[in-house]
């Protein structure tokens, strides 16, 4: 497998910036829905349960987006340090198709699969 070209890295970097913007927007939107539900509001029991469920989902979505941002920051750091495109576990090159699908991916497909089997 050939190393990534500078053009491929630039294209992937652009995708990382785009994805970062999407996640930041999602985090901002989720912050509103994650606010505590007031128990003093005169709404019905089912409406309150629905509001609590929506709050819980917003908090979970926000947490996933925050983790995604951390992965993007780590990928940007690997680009800056020259380690981008190599698996952080086995040091093998990550396939371009995988990076195009998930430019923040820190693991090659074999290492990622092994990590998922352990869960």
N, C-alpha and C positions, 0 to 999 in steps of 0.2 A: 504494500500500500504506500502511496506517495504522500509526502508531507503536504500540508495545506499551503496553497499559494497565498501571497499577500492579498490578492484580490478576493479569494475565498474568505480569508480572515476578515477583511473589511466588510464583505457582505454579511457575514455572521455577526460581526460587531454591530452593524446597523440593525439587524434583527433583535439583538440583545437590547439596544436602546429603545426600539419600538415596544418590545415586550415589557421593559421596565416602566415605560409610560402607561401602558395598559394596566399593569399591576398597581401603580401608584393611584390611578384613577379608581380602580376597584377598591383599594384600601380607603380612599377618601369617601366613596359612596357607602361602603360597609360601616364606616364609623358612625354614620347617622343612624343606621338600623340597629347598631349594637348598643345604643344608649339604653340605660335601664328603663324598664317598663314601670310606670307609676302605678302603684297598687291603690292609690287614692282616687283614680279616675272612675267616674260612675259609668263603667261599661259592663256588659254582660260577662259571665264566666267564660263562655266560649270565645268571645272576642279577646279576653285577657289571655286565655290559653294560646290563641292564635298569635297574639302579639309576643308572648314569651317564646313561642316556637320560631317566629321570624327573627327575634333577637338572637336566639341560639344559632340559627343558620348564618346570620350576618357575622357573628363572632367567629364561627368556624371558617367561613369564606375569607375573612380578614386574616386569620392565622395562616391559612394556606398561601394567601397572597404575600404575606410577610416572609414566609419561608422561600417562596419563589424569588422575592427580591434579594434575599441573602444568597441564593444560588447564582443569580445574575451578577451580583457584586463579586462573588468568588470567581466566576468565569471571566469577568473584566480584569480582575487581578491576574489571572493566568495568562490573559492576552498580553498585559503589560510586562509580565515577568518572562514571557516566552514559553510558557508551559501549556498554552492552550492547544487543545486537540489531542492531548495525551491523557490516558486514564490515570487518575490520581491514585489508583490502587495498584495496578500492574505495570504502569508506564508504557503500555502499548498504545498505538495511535487509535483514536476513536474514528470510526467510519464517517465519512463526509455526510452520508445520507442520515445518519443518526444526529449529527450536529445540525443539519438543516432542519430536522424535525424538532430537535430540542437543543438549541445552541448553548444552553446553560449546562448541559449534561456533563457531569464530572467523571463518569465511568463509561468504559466500553460496554458493549451489549452483554458480553460474557460475565463481567464483574457485576453489572447491574442485575442480571438474571440470578446470579449466585446470591446476591444480597436479598433479593425478593424471595428466594426459596428458603432462606434462613428465618424469615418472618413468621 
